């Protein structure tokens, strides 16, 4: 089994978004790897590998409107399955 299992990607739209603050929160509170936090103070792109993508969504939803959400099961992908 691949660990972490889920590739989570999304956009956050909001006001006064801070890439460094968001990155620090992920590092300190959400176990995972391959973190990417890029954007500006109104739009941030998140890419993160985690076993608990629901915690990623829960945190990001506190920052603004989340959309373009993609959660892929990398374990299924490695076995040639969809999803």
C-alpha positions in Angstrom: 0.0 0.0 0.0 1.2 3.5 -0.9 1.7 5.8 2.1 0.4 8.5 2.2 -2.4 7.2 0.1 -4.4 10.2 -1.2 -3.3 13.0 -3.6 -5.4 16.0 -2.6 -5.6 19.1 -4.8 -7.8 22.2 -4.6 -8.1 25.9 -4.9 -8.9 28.3 -2.1 -10.5 31.7 -2.9 -10.5 34.2 -0.1 -9.0 37.5 1.2 -5.7 38.1 2.8 -4.5 34.5 2.2 -0.9 33.9 3.3 1.1 31.1 1.5 3.6 30.9 4.3 1.0 30.7 7.1 -0.9 28.0 5.2 2.3 26.1 4.5 3.3 26.3 8.2 -0.1 25.0 9.3 0.2 22.0 7.0 3.7 21.2 8.2 2.9 21.5 11.9 -0.6 19.9 11.9 -1.3 17.6 8.9 0.9 14.5 8.3 1.8 14.0 4.7 4.2 14.9 2.0 4.7 16.6 -1.4 3.2 19.8 -0.2 2.7 22.6 -2.7 1.1 25.9 -1.7 1.2 28.6 -4.4 -0.8 31.7 -5.2 -1.5 35.1 -3.9 -3.6 36.8 -1.3 -6.9 35.9 -3.1 -6.3 32.5 -4.7 -4.1 29.6 -3.4 -3.5 26.2 -5.1 -2.9 23.3 -2.7 -1.4 20.0 -3.6 -0.7 17.5 -0.8 -0.4 13.8 -0.2 -2.1 12.6 3.0 -3.9 9.6 4.5 -6.7 12.0 5.7 -7.8 14.3 2.9 -10.9 15.2 4.8 -8.6 17.1 7.3 -7.1 19.0 4.4 -10.6 20.0 3.2 -11.7 20.9 6.7 -8.8 23.3 7.3 -8.9 24.9 3.8 -12.6 25.5 4.1 -11.8 27.8 7.1 -9.7 30.0 4.9 -12.2 30.7 2.1 -14.2 29.1 -0.6 -12.7 25.8 -1.8 -13.3 24.4 -5.3 -11.7 22.4 -8.1 -11.3 19.6 -5.5 -9.5 16.5 -6.7 -8.8 13.6 -4.4 -7.1 10.6 -6.0 -6.4 7.2 -4.4 -2.7 6.7 -5.4 -2.8 3.1 -4.2 -5.6 2.2 -6.6 -3.7 4.1 -9.4 -0.6 2.1 -8.7 -2.6 -1.1 -9.2 -3.9 0.2 -12.5 -7.4 1.0 -11.2 -9.4 4.2 -11.6 -10.0 6.6 -8.7 
